[in-house]
Amino acid sequence: MTSLAVELEIPNAENVTITDDTLSVDLSDGRTISIPVAWYPRLSHAEKKERKNWMLIGRGHGIHWKDIDEDISVEGLIAGKSSGESQASFKKWLEARESRITRRST
């Protein structure tokens, strides 16, 4: 029995568009991938201004949102992977976020 190893070339992200429901990423190979925002809890809880504050990292191999400390790889998007963040980690992030918001509004 033989096995065949196929090396896939992952395209780069070129642009990102986010609506209330969808994260869409334009890729260098001409495709656009659309994923539910709900797959990424930090993006789901982000304000519109925070969602728009993204940057490409690693020459387009990933996307980073500084305001919410979220990184998503193009490879993960293509593979259909949702957020790998644990519930405990997300809960801690959400509590810290709510605390900051409360302090700002007082």
C-alpha positions as CSV (number, residue, x, y, z in Angstrom):
1,M,0.0,0.0,0.0
2,T,1.2,3.5,-0.9
3,S,0.1,6.8,0.4
4,L,0.1,10.0,-1.5
5,A,1.0,13.2,0.3
6,V,-0.6,16.2,-1.4
7,E,0.8,19.5,-0.5
8,L,-1.9,22.2,-0.8
9,E,-0.9,25.8,-1.5
10,I,-3.0,28.0,0.7
11,P,-4.0,31.3,-0.9
12,N,-3.6,34.6,1.0
13,A,-6.3,36.8,2.3
14,E,-6.6,40.1,0.5
15,N,-9.7,41.7,2.0
16,V,-12.1,41.2,4.8
17,T,-15.8,42.2,5.0
18,I,-17.9,41.7,8.1
19,T,-21.6,42.1,8.6
20,D,-23.7,41.3,11.7
21,D,-23.9,37.7,10.5
22,T,-21.1,36.9,8.1
23,L,-17.3,37.1,7.9
24,S,-16.2,37.2,4.2
25,V,-12.6,36.9,3.1
26,D,-11.4,37.6,-0.4
27,L,-8.5,35.3,-1.3
28,S,-5.6,35.7,-3.7
29,D,-6.9,32.8,-5.9
30,G,-10.1,34.7,-6.7
31,R,-12.4,32.9,-4.2
32,T,-14.4,34.6,-1.5
33,I,-15.0,32.5,1.6
34,S,-18.0,33.4,3.8
35,I,-18.3,32.1,7.4
36,P,-20.9,32.7,10.1
37,V,-19.6,35.3,12.6
38,A,-21.2,33.1,15.3
39,W,-18.3,30.6,14.7
40,Y,-16.0,33.2,16.4
41,P,-17.5,34.3,19.7
42,R,-15.1,37.3,20.1
43,L,-16.2,38.6,16.7
44,S,-19.8,37.9,17.7
45,H,-19.5,40.0,20.8
46,A,-17.4,42.8,19.1
47,E,-18.8,46.2,18.4
48,K,-19.0,47.2,14.7
49,K,-16.1,49.6,15.1
50,E,-14.0,46.7,16.6
51,R,-14.9,44.4,13.8
52,K,-13.7,46.9,11.2
53,N,-10.3,47.3,12.9
54,W,-8.6,44.2,11.3
55,M,-5.2,43.8,9.7
56,L,-3.7,41.0,7.6
57,I,-0.8,39.2,9.3
58,G,1.8,36.9,7.9
59,R,1.5,38.3,4.4
60,G,-2.1,37.4,4.3
61,H,-1.9,34.0,6.0
62,G,-4.2,35.3,8.7
63,I,-6.3,38.1,10.0
64,H,-5.9,39.9,13.4
65,W,-8.3,42.1,15.3
66,K,-6.3,44.0,17.9
67,D,-9.3,45.4,19.8
68,I,-10.6,41.9,20.6
69,D,-7.3,39.9,20.5
70,E,-8.6,37.6,17.8
71,D,-6.5,35.8,15.1
72,I,-8.0,33.7,12.4
73,S,-5.9,31.8,9.8
74,V,-6.8,31.5,6.2
75,E,-6.0,27.8,6.4
76,G,-8.5,27.4,9.2
77,L,-11.2,29.2,7.2
78,I,-10.6,27.0,4.2
79,A,-10.8,23.9,6.4
80,G,-14.1,25.1,7.9
81,K,-12.7,25.3,11.5
82,S,-14.6,27.4,13.9
83,S,-12.9,29.1,16.9
84,G,-10.8,26.7,18.9
85,E,-11.0,28.9,22.0
86,S,-12.1,27.0,25.1
87,Q,-15.3,28.0,27.0
88,A,-13.2,28.9,30.0
89,S,-10.9,31.2,28.0
90,F,-13.9,32.9,26.3
91,K,-15.7,33.4,29.6
92,K,-12.6,35.0,31.1
93,W,-12.2,37.3,28.1
94,L,-15.9,38.2,28.2
95,E,-15.8,39.1,31.9
96,A,-12.7,41.3,31.4
97,R,-14.4,43.0,28.4
98,E,-17.6,43.7,30.4
99,S,-15.6,45.1,33.3
100,R,-13.8,47.5,30.9
101,I,-17.1,48.6,29.3
102,T,-18.6,49.2,32.7
103,R,-15.6,51.3,33.8
104,R,-15.8,53.4,30.6
105,S,-19.5,54.2,31.0
106,T,-19.2,55.4,34.6
